[in-house]
Amino acid sequence: MSEDRGGTTVGQERLTRRMARGAAFLGSDVAIMAGAMSWVSERNLVSAMSNAGGFGVIACGAMTPELLDAEIAATRAMTDNPFGVNLITMHPALFDLIAVCAKHDVGHVVLAGGLPPKGSLEAIKAGGAKVICFAPTLALAKKLIRSGVDALVIEGMEAGGHIGPVSTSVLAQEMLPEIAELVPVFVAGGIGRGEAIAGYLDMGAAGVQLGTRFVCATESIAHANFKRAFIRASARDAVASVQFDPRLPVIPVRALKNAGGELFTAKQREVALSLDGGKVEMLEAQLQIEHYWAGALRRAVIDGDVEHGSVMAGQSVGMVTKEEPIAEIIAALVAEAASALEKRAG
Ligand SMILES: Cc1cc2nc3c(=O)[nH]c(=O)nc-3n(C[C@H](O)[C@H](O)[C@H](O)COP(=O)(O)O)c2cc1C
């Protein structure tokens, strides 16, 4: 039974307490981040997320510094609350993008897509922002903490988009007991309901990051076809891409099964052939694959071609059942988490 203390239940109090560190770090009401999603996480979704008390993150993806400059300014005009910017480490203009974040006094920069290049952490901190990095293994998490990152995201293979090989539950068990007291750790991948949020908070997480659950927010600019594909899909439709050639290491991507999967195999074959023929170097070959994904995602998110584009989605897609305002999604997650904590003995 809910024990009411002036409108706040015991479960809500427990949730607020468990989220306090993460929320203070982000400057938000709740320690829930909407992970950056290329083409989806732009001014509308990001500002709506931060206005709803969560923490939105702009996906810079392949944007030029000029485009990022305009996107941050436009987001700022739509919310007074903090939000972050996600930068991809292999972007050729990474340091210019960091300078754009500093110019706008962005409080949090999330570095994705690999280990931070030399000097990037220092450059972000010199601009006044906190740095959040993805930690794929415990050893790398410890290394990143020694290098001065302010917080970490650990993301399991249930997630949508680029994924590692290990599940969220295993990463959380391996890593949280060792690192959760050193820096705030946000758990991502496969979270669709608040009960899971409560579970990871109990394990020591400072907060969580969700992507898939926010794609069908009313405020999301994703094409109606993209949202419809999410609403129809079940967990087993969100599959990881298959590596075609062992010599061409490509990071797997989790997306809904469609004809685009075959196009990706064809693309890998084409890139592997140019690699064999000495026409491109390995780094260039890998960049070509990444550009392919950005283009394929755009085709699905913006143009609505969900058959040939990439409909990146995590396994939690089965729990996305309708389009609804982001504030309602946050309210549902919070209520589920609070209700789960309400049932705890203490
Ligand atoms: C459509 C889509 C696009 C994404 N694009 C990016 C990206 O550009 N950069 C990034 O760091 N993560 C990206 N992600 C991962 C999310 O930021 C987030 O970490 C992930 O969705 C969390 O797992 P979940 O999907 O199970 O909630 C993307 C995810 C999706 C579903």
The ligand as an SDF file (V2000), in Angstrom:
LIG
                    3D

 31 33  0  0  0  0  0  0  0  0999 V2000
   17.6110    5.3250  -33.8250 C   0  0  0  0  0  0  0  0  0  0  0  0
   18.8130    5.3450  -32.8940 C   0  0  0  0  0  0  0  0  0  0  0  0
   19.9050    6.1420  -33.2020 C   0  0  0  0  0  0  0  0  0  0  0  0
   21.0090    6.2130  -32.3350 C   0  0  0  0  0  0  0  0  0  0  0  0
   22.0580    7.0430  -32.6330 N   0  0  0  0  0  0  0  0  0  0  0  0
   23.0700    7.1940  -31.7370 C   0  0  0  0  0  0  0  0  0  0  0  0
   24.1110    8.1520  -31.9670 C   0  0  0  0  0  0  0  0  0  0  0  0
   24.1090    8.8630  -32.9680 O   0  0  0  0  0  0  0  0  0  0  0  0
   25.0870    8.2850  -31.0290 N   0  0  0  0  0  0  0  0  0  0  0  0
   25.0960    7.5250  -29.8810 C   0  0  0  0  0  0  0  0  0  0  0  0
   26.0100    7.6760  -29.0600 O   0  0  0  0  0  0  0  0  0  0  0  0
   24.1240    6.6050  -29.6350 N   0  0  0  0  0  0  0  0  0  0  0  0
   23.1220    6.4470  -30.5200 C   0  0  0  0  0  0  0  0  0  0  0  0
   22.0920    5.5720  -30.2370 N   0  0  0  0  0  0  0  0  0  0  0  0
   22.0620    4.8930  -28.9070 C   0  0  0  0  0  0  0  0  0  0  0  0
   21.2310    5.7160  -27.8820 C   0  0  0  0  0  0  0  0  0  0  0  0
   21.8660    6.9330  -27.5900 O   0  0  0  0  0  0  0  0  0  0  0  0
   21.0450    4.9750  -26.5610 C   0  0  0  0  0  0  0  0  0  0  0  0
   22.2710    4.8020  -25.8920 O   0  0  0  0  0  0  0  0  0  0  0  0
   20.3910    3.6160  -26.7480 C   0  0  0  0  0  0  0  0  0  0  0  0
   19.2780    3.7580  -27.5920 O   0  0  0  0  0  0  0  0  0  0  0  0
   19.9760    3.0450  -25.3900 C   0  0  0  0  0  0  0  0  0  0  0  0
   19.4530    1.7660  -25.4980 O   0  0  0  0  0  0  0  0  0  0  0  0
   17.8960    1.4550  -25.8120 P   0  0  0  0  0  0  0  0  0  0  0  0
   17.7230    1.7260  -27.2620 O   0  0  0  0  0  0  0  0  0  0  0  0
   17.7840    0.0120  -25.4890 O   0  0  0  0  0  0  0  0  0  0  0  0
   17.0820    2.3420  -24.9410 O   0  0  0  0  0  0  0  0  0  0  0  0
   21.0110    5.4510  -31.1260 C   0  0  0  0  0  0  0  0  0  0  0  0
   19.8970    4.6290  -30.8330 C   0  0  0  0  0  0  0  0  0  0  0  0
   18.8050    4.5650  -31.6860 C   0  0  0  0  0  0  0  0  0  0  0  0
   17.6130    3.7090  -31.3090 C   0  0  0  0  0  0  0  0  0  0  0  0
  1  2  1  0
  2  3  1  0
  2 30  2  0
  3  4  2  0
  4  5  1  0
  4 28  1  0
  5  6  2  0
  6  7  1  0
  6 13  1  0
  7  8  2  0
  7  9  1  0
  9 10  1  0
 10 11  2  0
 10 12  1  0
 12 13  2  0
 13 14  1  0
 14 15  1  0
 14 28  1  0
 15 16  1  0
 16 17  1  0
 16 18  1  0
 18 19  1  0
 18 20  1  0
 20 21  1  0
 20 22  1  0
 22 23  1  0
 23 24  1  0
 24 25  2  0
 24 26  1  0
 24 27  1  0
 28 29  2  0
 29 30  1  0
 30 31  1  0
M  END
$$$$
